[in-house]
Amino acid sequence: MSFEVDIGYSSQRGPREVNEDFAGAVNAPPGEESRGLIAAIADGVSTGGRGLEASQTTVMGLLADYFATPDTWEPTAALDRLVAAQNAWLADHNRRRQGGGTALTTLTALVLHGQSYTLAHVGDTRAWRVRTDGEPAMLLTQDHAFEHPDMRSRLTRAIGLDDQVRVDYAQGDVRVGDCFVLTSDGVHGVLKPQRLAALALQGGAEDASDALVRAALDAGTRDNATALVIRVVGLDARQLDDELGDGRRLAPPPFLKVGDALDGYVVTGLVADTGVHLLYQARNVATRELVALKTLHPSRASDPQERAMLAHEAWLGQRVGNSGFVRVHERAENASALYIVFDWHGGRTLEQMRKSGPRGTVAEVVTAAIEVTKALGRLHRHGVVHRDIKPGNLHLGEDGHWRILDLGVALSGREGSAQRELHAGTPSYINPEQWEGANADPGSDLFALGATLYQWLGGHLPYGEIEPYQVARYRRDPVALSRLRPDVPVWLDHLVRKAVARDPKERFETAEEMLLALERGASRPVSAPAATPLIRRDPAALYKIALAVSLLFNALLVVWLLFLPR
């Protein structure tokens, strides 16, 4: 079922001269429907008459920018950054006005995503959930106002009040038929929860919002009255929490043989067995298309961390599985086991190509580098770090397109702590900073891509084969590719060596910068990285030299004392 909601909105100024309430809702843009929608309500505080300015800019800014954040961010992280930015902007403007009045506002924001909701709340606007006719509405927020009857209009928290604002967050599940109601205090201040719930379920969402506001006015509200009603008609794609739930609930299938069936797929072959994962080729019985099934090896079936990592990979693949990556299919609702379904692409990985044939031409390498760099750029814009770029994870399909495989150890900001702390990646492609304790970042992927290109062109790795236990890993700079292979142009030699420079300041900062250098080629070549000083390549070198000079001096002194005439 696709994500679908019925939204109704009504707002009246009531006895006030100006309506300083503001509310709105926005659905995710086309192509990102699984991100659901965001709705918000704000009640401007009439300090100097600028409450409407505060409420309007806060709601409009939040609705405009929420879906511009990476879709791999957890909703609370995206809301926290956006609310903090709006609060800082409003507080700064309030300081500059110098007696011209301040602009403050409350805020209650609701994000519906997958099969759950996330709330962000500051002030005394409220969010309610109504599920069953006849039951009171469930209050999902807590007012930030003084409890004394004479001071209930005085807020303890508001957007724009201080340089930093503390936001309350709440999360829960969503069901088809749920009704969420966002109200200003002009509505919930005069309507009881039982009455609010009854009105929220009347007619369509638009009729319900009108009924709530009219009832508040009839009850004698002394403030602006605003109600935003959202009814959930259908739920959309699964989110990470749903995948993690399956990871805990479902067990990986036993070892499958050719001809075995699993949830509408028939296994046609075993592709890989890594000892941790099994990768099968299978055929969808209904559509007859070939797919790839990835699951845990039976020996790892009971490992909760491996299950969580596989669930994270399934979710991440659905978010970024477009051009440059293998698309991930959603499992059936009645799936009987834990596995991931990928599109099947015939072809070979770069590792298979290197082992089975001659090195590629310079033109082939540049074409592949451009495609892979574009895919990495898209991945990084999603806030994701791959962490294992290497020849075995770059695949050339029969359709002529390069794709990046295996997001199993990727970082998205929402992975578990065990995956985050895992020293992932293949040692020979890991950038030096990670061996010194730094975390993986987009630059790590670019270094690994540079090492892959160097190996493809030059026949060996820039710093040689590296083992985890090695100490002296980067004692020399990579040899110029033009010395290893005369047909490599100087501009490409400089570009690849820049990507794998020992000093991170010498490397490309972003995938877009590296892509631009690849596309410009010889027309705007990059300069070769400077030679790494000996003291950086071997910090103990000066001590060794000093020791050698000292030993030589002492040896000469001994000879002089014992053998030379005085």
Secondary structure, 3 states (H helix, E strand, C coil): CCCEEEEEEEEECCCCCCCCEEEEEEECCCCCHHHCEEEEEEEEECCCCCHHHHHHHHHHHHHHHHHHCCCCCCHHHHHHHHHHHHHHHHHHHHHHCCCCCCCEECEEEEEEECCEEEEEEECCCEEEEECCCCCCCEECCCCCECCCHHHCCCECCCECCCCCCCCEEEEEECCCCCEEEEECHHHHCCCCHHHHHHHHCCCCHHHHHHHHHHHHHHCCCCCCEEEEEEEEEECCCCCHHHHHHHHHHCCCCCCCCCCCEECCEEEEEEEEECCCEEEEEEEECCCCCEEEEEEECHHHCCCHHHHHHHHHHHHHHHHHCCCCECCEECCCCCCCCCCEEEECCCEEEHHHHHHHCCCCCHHHHHHHHHHHHHHHHHHHHCCCECCCCCHHHEEEECCCCEEECCCCCCECCCCCHHHHHCCCCCHHHCCHHHHCCCCCCHHHHHHHHHHHHHHHHHCCCCCCCCCCCCCCCCCCCCCCHHHHCCCCCHHHHHHHHHHCCCCHHHCCCCHHHHHHHHHHHHHCCCCCCCCCCHHHHCCCHHHHHHHHHHHHHHHHHHHHHHCCCC
